[in-house]
Each structure stands twice: as structure tokens, then as C-alpha cells.
Amino acid sequence: MNDSVEKRLEQYTAKRPQEVLIVTADIFGEIDQIAIFKGFSSSLMRATAFDPEIPVLPDDAKILAIDRVASPYNPQSPNYIQQGLTWNSIQSLLSEVGV
């Protein structure tokens, strides 16, 4: 698969619109949380560029955890499906949907 990490996660949520992925990552030495929903990514901790070609989650970011949350996402009371997934552990889910 030649797609970026972010694109693959976006494709996953486009195919599973009932889920939101919350990705905690170390991006250039700063921790960020990124919500990915219905094929789009947005930082929960800093400004997100208007240009969708500018990645929110660069490929060289270190993914610390991925949480699967039921949609609609309520930050005050998230309905977790799974928590603390790693990039390696989410591979089977990505394969299930063909991304």
C-alpha cells in the first residue's frame, strides 16, 4: 500500500462512517490528538490547515495510540469501541475494509 498513514485511516473511516478514530501522535516532538471521521482529519489540539493536501498526520509522526469511538463523537463522554491500538494492531482492521 503506497497511501500515507493518514490517507489509509481516512479511507477506513469513509468505509466505516459509524466510527471516529482518535489518533494520539508525537509530531515533531509535540503530542497531538487527531480526529478522523468520514474520510477527513482534524487536529483536536491545534489549528488544522484549510488545504486538505497538507497532512494533519505526517508519515514520520510516531503514533502513540489509536482509539476507535462510536459516532457521533462526544468529547465529554466518548463511547469507546477499542482503546490504545497501535499502528501494527490496527492493520487487520484496515485490511478488513481493503485499505
C-alpha positions in Angstrom: 0.0 0.0 0.0 1.5 3.3 -1.1 -1.0 5.5 0.6 0.1 7.6 3.6 -0.9 6.6 7.1 -3.3 9.5 7.3 -4.9 8.6 3.9 -5.4 4.9 4.9 -7.0 5.9 8.2 -9.3 8.4 6.4 -10.3 5.7 3.9 -11.1 3.4 6.8 -13.4 5.9 8.3 -15.0 6.6 5.0 -15.9 2.9 4.8 -16.9 2.8 8.4 -18.8 6.1 9.0 -20.2 4.8 12.3 -16.6 5.1 13.7 -14.4 8.0 14.7 -10.6 7.4 15.1 -8.8 9.4 17.7 -5.1 9.2 17.0 -2.6 10.4 19.6 0.7 11.1 17.9 4.1 12.6 18.5 4.5 15.1 15.7 8.0 16.7 15.6 8.3 16.4 19.4 4.8 17.7 20.2 1.9 15.5 21.2 -1.3 16.0 19.2 -4.7 14.3 19.0 -6.3 14.0 15.7 -9.9 13.0 15.0 -10.5 11.2 11.8 -14.1 10.8 10.7 -15.8 10.1 7.3 -12.6 10.5 5.4 -11.4 13.7 7.0 -8.7 14.5 9.6 -8.7 17.4 12.1 -6.4 18.2 14.9 -8.1 18.5 18.3 -5.2 20.4 19.8 -4.1 22.9 17.2 -5.2 24.6 14.0 -5.8 22.4 11.0 -4.8 23.8 7.6 -7.7 24.6 5.2 -5.8 22.9 2.4 -6.7 19.1 2.5 -3.4 18.4 0.8 -1.5 19.5 3.9 -1.3 16.4 6.1 -2.5 16.7 9.7 -0.7 13.4 10.5 2.7 13.4 8.7 4.1 10.0 7.8 7.1 10.5 10.0 4.8 11.1 13.1 5.0 8.5 15.8 1.6 7.1 16.5 1.2 6.5 20.2 -2.3 5.2 20.3 -5.4 4.9 18.2 -8.9 4.8 19.8 -12.0 3.7 18.0 -15.0 5.6 19.1 -18.7 5.3 18.1 -20.1 8.2 16.1 -21.3 10.8 16.9 -18.2 11.7 18.9 -18.8 13.4 22.2 -15.5 14.5 23.8 -17.2 14.8 27.2 -18.5 11.2 27.1 -16.9 9.2 24.3 -18.3 5.8 23.5 -15.2 3.7 23.0 -15.2 0.6 20.8 -11.5 -0.1 21.4 -8.7 2.0 23.1 -5.0 2.1 22.8 -4.5 0.4 19.5 -1.1 0.6 17.9 -0.3 1.1 14.2 0.5 -2.6 14.0 -2.6 -3.7 15.8 -4.9 -1.7 13.5 -3.6 -3.3 10.3 -6.1 -6.1 10.4 -9.0 -3.7 10.6 -7.6 -1.7 7.7 -7.3 -5.0 5.7 -10.9 -5.9 6.5 -12.1 -2.8 4.6 -9.5 -3.1 1.9 -7.2 -0.1 2.7 
